[in-house]
Amino acid sequence: MLGSVDSCVLAGLDVRRVHVEADISRGEVAFSLVGLATTTVKEARERVRSAIRNSGLEFPSTRLTVNLAPAELRKQGTGLDLPIAIAIALARARKPPPPRTAFVGELALDGSVRHIDGVLVAARGLLKLGYERIFVPAEDAAEASLVDGLEVIACTSLIAVVNHLLGAEPISATPACLAASPSEGALEHDLCEVHGQEEAKRALEVAAAGGHHLLLSGPPGAGKTMLARCLPGILPPLELSEAIEVAQVRSLLGELSRDRPLDWARPFRAPHHSVSAAGLIGGGGGLALPGEISRAHHGVLFLDEMAEFQAPVLQALRQPIESGRISITRSGGSVTYPACFALVAATNPCPCGWVGDGLRVCRCTPAAVDTYQRRLSGPLLDRVDIQVAVRRVPLETLASEPTGETSASVRERVVIARRRQLQRQGVLNAQLKPARLRQLAGLAPPSRRTLERWSAQRGMSARGFHRAWRVARTAADLDGSDQIEEHHVLEALGFRLQDVAA
């Protein structure tokens, strides 16, 4: 007696098809599981045996062989429990497998079907492979139903699935999850509460509009962290495709809400400066898991006290900042995760924080200041589009009522500027490659001469030259200008004065 069903295993955000075959034959009582299974999959034998018996089904009392094909593909995770049990049940019932159908889920000893991580990734991948139906744990049905065009069957128990396949008690398909519209929530940090800091607030607006990276440098208590935490309030909500991409990463990590799997708020990740390289870019044993940069995909990665981060950790950011993705190779293989984020960093200018301050005296030696500032390497700073010095606000102004613009009004300009960019080129200005930058963001002769002359005099790199060009294009978009004027170029170059001085 032979039964078979289809399932899958995940390799990062890639889905690998697995064909599960169960053969019941005469011979000594044994349960063999073959097909390059890891320990978690081999342990499925005990879970499946107990689940079948405790569900009131008969477990084969002869020789049972389960094969996980293809044999050369390494299988890991607990999502193969349900397909193994279903293959055995179909073998005993002498039933053919349902066409274009896949099964994923972990089994409890009593036969109930438990949650597994990555169901959304599995559902999207199986749809691309041509499957029309998927059986998933009931807890994960909401996230699987986000995939349009795939019939989702919620599984509460093994016996319910078997009865459905045998035609005894059909299970209704889960309705498609209709994504709710983005809602306006109360802002925890509003720009109107920031006193003064007009240059920094303008830099924040430009960074939000073009997706640019931003560095805020200044003494303790100047407002760097508060400014950074105001950034989510001026960013537009995620588009549907972006929200799905963010949800995929969270699904792999088991962080999706059961009731509301789709979130429209852009991610804001703020890891502590003691984070390891694996925690920041991703890693772990076997196949690497997503790190903070992938959790910040389509959102903001905030590094507070950036100079306190370990140097190897910061250097690991250089490649994903350029490419928008991260490829990690570990013992279990290579995986690639998305990492298109806006980097916002805050740092003190020296160990004590008071160098250049007009009221307090810096206690650091010149050598200590130089060593501290060199923790931020030139190649890393060269990748930061906007660098702003944040100065302390007079204390007498802090008790007064704020008079600045609200985050809502700034967000309106940001949304309009982003819409202009997407209509013109399909991506934000920060993501424009040099060829498309020349094609779609041409410079008028006066603006071109200013940019070239200033860059040559200050010794800017080619990367810095193009980044200043992109920032100038964003400043023009905020002004509603089709042409990059000279004052847009001067503003963009002003945001790189600190970099050149260093």
PALUMGU-282864 format. One record per residue (C-alpha): residue in three letters; x, y, z. Coordinates in steps of 0.05 Angstrom, whole numbers, padded with zeros to 5 digits, always signed. Example, Ala and Ser with C-alpha at 12.3 -4.5 7.8 and 13.67 -1.06 7.14 Angstrom:
BEGIN
ala+00246-00090+00156 ser+00273-00021+00143 
This chain:
BEGIN
met+00000+00000+00000 leu+00029+00066-00022 gly+00005+00136-00005 ser+00035+00203-00022 val+00023+00278-00014 asp+00062+00342-00028 ser+00092+00390+00022 cys+00151+00438+00024 val+00209+00463+00065 leu+00236+00534+00069 ala+00305+00559+00052 gly+00299+00631+00074 leu+00245+00661+00030 asp+00253+00606-00022 val+00205+00546-00022 arg+00230+00476-00040 arg+00178+00424-00059 val+00178+00358-00019 his+00141+00296-00042 val+00123+00252+00018 glu+00113+00177+00003 ala+00089+00126+00053 asp+00097+00051+00038 ile+00063-00002+00081 ser+00090-00071+00067 arg+00098-00139+00099 gly+00156-00151+00145 glu+00182-00137+00214 val+00148-00080+00250 ala+00189-00017+00237 phe+00180+00056+00221 ser+00235+00081+00175 leu+00243+00153+00154 val+00291+00167+00096 gly+00308+00227+00054 leu+00363+00268+00087 ala+00321+00288+00147 thr+00350+00330+00204 thr+00337+00313+00277 thr+00272+00353+00281 val+00244+00315+00222 lys+00267+00247+00248 glu+00231+00261+00313 ala+00167+00266+00272 arg+00162+00190+00276 glu+00142+00192+00349 arg+00096+00251+00341 val+00062+00220+00280 arg+00054+00152+00313 ser+00021+00181+00376 ala-00021+00230+00336 ile-00050+00175+00292 arg-00066+00129+00350 asn-00095+00184+00394 ser-00139+00207+00336 gly-00174+00140+00334 leu-00139+00118+00271 glu-00100+00053+00263 phe-00025+00056+00258 pro+00006+00004+00212 ser+00029-00058+00251 thr+00076-00079+00195 arg+00136-00048+00161 leu+00127+00027+00146 thr+00175+00067+00103 val+00167+00141+00093 asn+00209+00174+00039 leu+00220+00250+00033 ala+00238+00266-00039 pro+00282+00293-00068 ala+00332+00253-00027 glu+00389+00303-00037 leu+00349+00361-00007 arg+00362+00372+00067 lys+00296+00372+00106 gln+00287+00410+00171 gly+00231+00437+00214 thr+00167+00407+00241 gly+00122+00426+00183 leu+00127+00356+00152 asp+00089+00323+00210 leu+00020+00332+00179 pro+00039+00310+00108 ile+00073+00247+00136 ala+00011+00228+00175 ile-00035+00243+00116 ala+00008+00201+00069 ile+00003+00142+00118 ala-00072+00151+00125 leu-00081+00153+00049 ala-00038+00091+00042 arg-00082+00052+00090 ala-00145+00077+00056 arg-00115+00063-00013 lys-00134+00133-00036 pro-00097+00175-00087 pro-00068+00242-00066 pro-00112+00304-00079 pro-00087+00341-00141 arg-00047+00406-00137 thr-00053+00404-00060 ala+00001+00413-00007 phe+00001+00401+00068 val+00042+00436+00123 gly+00036+00433+00198 glu+00063+00405+00263 leu+00025+00351+00301 ala+00014+00347+00376 leu+00012+00279+00409 asp-00064+00283+00415 gly-00072+00294+00340 ser-00084+00369+00340 val-00048+00411+00288 arg-00001+00464+00314 his+00028+00529+00288 ile+00091+00531+00247 asp+00133+00591+00226 gly+00135+00615+00154 val+00065+00594+00130 leu+00058+00658+00090 val+00124+00645+00054 ala+00103+00573+00041 ala+00036+00593+00013 arg+00065+00645-00035 gly+00119+00597-00058 leu+00070+00539-00069 leu+00024+00583-00110 lys+00083+00600-00155 leu+00097+00525-00162 gly+00027+00514-00189 tyr-00011+00490-00127 glu-00083+00510-00119 arg-00098+00487-00047 ile-00060+00484+00018 phe-00077+00452+00086 val-00047+00493+00143 pro-00056+00497+00219 ala-00119+00535+00239 glu-00076+00586+00275 asp-00040+00603+00210 ala-00099+00604+00163 ala-00106+00680+00167 glu-00036+00693+00142 ala-00041+00640+00088 ser-00106+00671+00063 leu-00068+00735+00047 val-00044+00698-00016 asp-00094+00713-00071 gly-00111+00653-00116 leu-00097+00598-00065 glu-00151+00558-00029 val-00134+00553+00045 ile-00160+00496+00088 ala-00153+00508+00163 cys-00134+00444+00201 thr-00152+00437+00274 ser-00137+00363+00280 leu-00110+00303+00242 ile-00176+00266+00244 ala-00213+00326+00215 val-00165+00328+00156 val-00171+00253+00143 asn-00247+00256+00146 his-00245+00314+00096 leu-00201+00276+00048 leu-00245+00214+00053 gly-00307+00255+00040 ala-00339+00243+00108 glu-00338+00314+00137 pro-00314+00367+00088 ile-00279+00428+00116 ser-00299+00496+00087 ala-00244+00538+00056 thr-00220+00598+00095 pro-00245+00663+00064 ala-00193+00707+00033 cys-00164+00757+00083 leu-00185+00826+00062 ala-00131+00875+00080 ala-00160+00932+00121 ser-00144+01003+00099 pro-00088+01039+00136 ser-00115+01076+00197 glu-00089+01139+00228 gly-00064+01126+00298 ala-00039+01172+00352 leu+00034+01190+00343 glu+00081+01175+00401 his+00131+01227+00376 asp+00107+01288+00336 leu+00153+01338+00302 cys+00115+01396+00331 glu+00144+01377+00400 val+00215+01389+00375 his+00237+01460+00394 gly+00283+01493+00344 gln+00328+01446+00304 glu+00302+01473+00238 glu+00361+01445+00199 ala+00354+01376+00229 lys+00278+01376+00217 arg+00290+01395+00144 ala+00341+01339+00138 leu+00290+01290+00168 glu+00239+01312+00116 val+00287+01304+00058 ala+00309+01235+00084 ala+00236+01213+00090 ala+00218+01238+00021 gly+00275+01205-00017 gly+00291+01145+00027 his+00360+01173+00044 his+00406+01152+00100 leu+00416+01203+00156 leu+00468+01215+00210 leu+00453+01262+00269 ser+00514+01284+00309 gly+00513+01327+00371 pro+00521+01332+00446 pro+00479+01292+00496 gly+00409+01317+00505 ala+00408+01357+00440 gly+00348+01318+00414 lys+00380+01268+00366 thr+00340+01209+00390 met+00274+01246+00392 leu+00285+01271+00321 ala+00299+01200+00297 arg+00237+01173+00331 cys+00195+01226+00296 leu+00213+01197+00228 pro+00159+01142+00228 gly+00106+01196+00237 ile+00124+01231+00172 leu+00130+01167+00130 pro+00070+01144+00089 pro+00039+01076+00105 leu+00063+01014+00068 glu+00034+00996+00001 leu+00001+00927-00004 ser+00061+00895-00039 glu+00109+00925+00012 ala+00065+00902+00070 ile+00066+00830+00043 glu+00142+00832+00038 val+00148+00856+00109 ala+00098+00803+00132 gln+00139+00749+00099 val+00200+00765+00141 arg+00159+00768+00204 ser+00125+00702+00186 leu+00193+00667+00182 leu+00207+00692+00253 gly+00138+00673+00279 glu+00121+00745+00296 leu+00057+00754+00256 ser-00007+00770+00295 arg-00059+00715+00289 asp-00116+00765+00285 arg-00082+00818+00242 pro-00027+00788+00200 leu-00019+00849+00156 asp+00008+00913+00187 trp+00011+00979+00148 ala+00059+01015+00194 arg+00131+01019+00169 pro+00180+00980+00212 phe+00223+01019+00261 arg+00279+00977+00289 ala+00327+01005+00342 pro+00376+00950+00364 his+00421+00963+00424 his+00494+00979+00410 ser+00514+00911+00440 val+00480+00873+00383 ser+00523+00821+00347 ala+00535+00818+00273 ala+00489+00757+00268 gly+00435+00795+00305 leu+00441+00856+00260 ile+00449+00825+00190 gly+00422+00755+00205 gly+00452+00688+00222 gly+00447+00628+00268 gly+00460+00554+00260 gly+00439+00516+00198 leu+00402+00564+00152 ala+00410+00636+00174 leu+00349+00673+00201 pro+00334+00746+00184 gly+00368+00800+00226 glu+00349+00870+00245 ile+00364+00898+00176 ser+00314+00851+00145 arg+00263+00866+00199 ala+00271+00939+00180 his+00256+00925+00106 his+00215+00982+00077 gly+00224+01019+00143 val+00276+01051+00187 leu+00338+01022+00222 phe+00357+01068+00279 leu+00427+01061+00308 asp+00430+01103+00371 glu+00501+01117+00397 met+00528+01091+00331 ala+00601+01100+00351 glu+00590+01050+00409 phe+00573+00993+00361 gln+00628+00943+00348 ala+00668+00960+00285 pro+00657+00892+00250 val+00582+00900+00261 leu+00581+00969+00228 gln+00624+00946+00170 ala+00575+00890+00156 leu+00524+00944+00138 arg+00563+00969+00078 gln+00541+00917+00028 pro+00466+00914+00045 ile+00463+00991+00045 glu+00485+00990-00027 ser+00447+00929-00053 gly+00383+00929-00011 arg+00390+00856+00006 ile+00436+00810+00046 ser+00463+00741+00026 ile+00486+00697+00084 thr+00521+00630+00078 arg+00521+00582+00137 ser+00529+00507+00147 gly+00458+00495+00123 gly+00466+00533+00058 ser+00459+00603+00030 val+00398+00648+00038 thr+00382+00718+00014 tyr+00337+00766+00052 pro+00311+00835+00033 ala+00343+00894+00069 cys+00319+00958+00036 phe+00317+01005+00095 ala+00331+01077+00112 leu+00390+01081+00161 val+00383+01135+00214 ala+00441+01140+00263 ala+00457+01185+00322 thr+00525+01195+00353 asn+00563+01240+00401 pro+00622+01278+00372 cys+00670+01252+00425 pro+00671+01204+00485 cys+00645+01257+00534 gly+00600+01287+00481 trp+00617+01361+00491 val+00668+01377+00438 gly+00646+01439+00401 asp+00592+01456+00452 gly+00589+01529+00471 leu+00570+01519+00545 arg+00608+01458+00570 val+00681+01442+00562 cys+00704+01378+00529 arg+00748+01335+00575 cys+00774+01290+00520 thr+00844+01293+00492 pro+00853+01305+00417 ala+00876+01233+00409 ala+00813+01207+00445 val+00768+01250+00401 asp+00803+01225+00338 thr+00799+01152+00360 tyr+00726+01159+00377 gln+00708+01191+00310 arg+00748+01139+00272 arg+00701+01085+00297 leu+00656+01108+00240 ser+00698+01090+00180 gly+00702+01133+00118 pro+00672+01081+00072 leu+00611+01075+00118 leu+00601+01150+00125 asp+00609+01157+00050 arg+00545+01116+00043 val+00505+01164+00088 asp+00470+01215+00044 ile+00454+01268+00097 gln+00497+01287+00157 val+00473+01341+00205 ala+00503+01372+00267 val+00450+01378+00321 arg+00462+01433+00372 arg+00431+01443+00440 val+00369+01485+00444 pro+00368+01541+00496 leu+00335+01516+00559 glu+00288+01575+00564 thr+00253+01553+00500 leu+00237+01484+00524 ala+00182+01506+00572 ser+00147+01547+00518 glu+00092+01521+00473 pro+00119+01490+00409 thr+00107+01529+00346 gly+00134+01481+00293 glu+00097+01441+00240 thr+00062+01377+00259 ser+00084+01310+00232 ala+00018+01305+00194 ser+00032+01368+00153 val+00103+01347+00138 arg+00078+01278+00118 glu+00033+01309+00065 arg+00093+01339+00030 val+00132+01274+00037 val+00075+01234+00006 ile+00070+01283-00053 ala+00145+01281-00064 arg+00146+01205-00062 arg+00088+01201-00111 arg+00127+01245-00160 gln+00187+01199-00156 leu+00148+01135-00165 gln+00110+01163-00224 arg+00174+01187-00256 gln+00221+01129-00244 gly+00186+01074-00205 val+00233+01078-00145 leu+00254+01129-00093 asn+00311+01176-00109 ala+00358+01140-00060 gln+00352+01076-00102 leu+00368+01108-00169 lys+00429+01078-00204 pro+00478+01127-00237 ala+00454+01112-00307 arg+00381+01126-00290 leu+00402+01185-00247 arg+00433+01218-00309 gln+00372+01200-00351 leu+00316+01220-00303 ala+00348+01273-00258 gly+00390+01314-00306 leu+00425+01377-00280 ala+00418+01446-00310 pro+00487+01475-00330 pro+00492+01522-00269 ser+00473+01466-00221 arg+00521+01418-00255 arg+00579+01466-00251 thr+00565+01479-00177 leu+00563+01405-00160 glu+00626+01388-00200 arg+00666+01447-00175 trp+00648+01438-00102 ser+00659+01363-00104 ala+00728+01371-00136 gln+00750+01424-00086 arg+00728+01383-00026 gly+00754+01316-00052 met+00687+01280-00052 ser+00685+01208-00076 ala+00644+01185-00136 arg+00595+01153-00088 gly+00588+01218-00049 phe+00580+01257-00114 his+00521+01214-00136 arg+00489+01214-00067 ala+00491+01290-00064 trp+00459+01290-00133 arg+00403+01244-00109 val+00390+01288-00048 ala+00386+01349-00093 arg+00334+01313-00135 thr+00293+01299-00072 ala+00298+01372-00050 ala+00271+01392-00119 asp+00214+01342-00112 leu+00194+01371-00044 asp+00192+01440-00077 gly+00150+01412-00135 ser+00204+01429-00185 asp+00218+01388-00248 gln+00287+01419-00253 ile+00343+01413-00202 glu+00361+01485-00187 glu+00427+01510-00159 his+00398+01522-00090 his+00376+01448-00088 val+00448+01427-00102 leu+00475+01475-00050 glu+00427+01446+00002 ala+00448+01375-00015 leu+00522+01394-00010 gly+00509+01428+00056 phe+00486+01361+00083 arg+00554+01331+00068 leu+00598+01385+00100 gln+00609+01343+00162 asp+00630+01284+00119 val+00680+01325+00079 ala+00708+01357+00142 ala+00721+01288+00172 
